[in-house]
Amino acid sequence: MKLDQWMTKFYGTPWYRLDSTDEPKLCKEEGLYEIRLLSTDFSGIINAQQDGFLLVESFIEFETEIEPNNEEYEGIRLMNKSDHSFILALNEQSMCQNEGYRTRFNNPIFFEESACKKYYGAAITNNVNDPSVLTAVVEIDKEVVGFFMLKVNDQQTCKGLMTGVIPEARGKRLHIKMQQFLINHIGHPLTLINTTQLSNLAVIKNHIRANRSLSKIEHIFYKKVQ
């Protein structure tokens, strides 16, 4: 078990991350405790529930071998500073104001109403300032309508972080085009990791159509000790 310094500072309460299902028995101090378990860890899931942990979110992860191509993507470019406010606003709408989409930060058992906006706003800003994160935006008629963030982990792997497209521009596969634009910018083959909520059926269907390989399903459990 270890204290997550960033989350502790961010929310103003101790935030602990557990590494095994034996550790919930150590959850005696005041704070929020988090454990992540694979969907195949049946005994761990039962133990976590018996120790008072609640399921707050489930993720499905895909891996894809991807390489640069020679296509040009009109209207897609790397973001600049003036795009920051648009990305913040669109991500807030997508993650926190969308009635059809809920994350663990919308959970009233653990968080106040402002927590979702606060968390994802900070995540966007941190990613924008992270030199290992590349962000593409797409324009239609000189108006920015979407963004895609990709983190380069190392020479072999990268991970899709956040993406969003305004409702009027959806259905054009712009997120796929922005992703490929960034791969072209990197300039060599990589293993791409994409993660989404298990409830996000539309995105999961897109990953299946793209022949991506399912790599894992993971559940996140929280427990609050007061």
Order of alpha helices (4+ residues) and beta strands (2+ residues): beta-alpha-beta-beta-alpha-beta-beta-alpha-alpha-beta-beta-beta-alpha-beta-alpha-beta
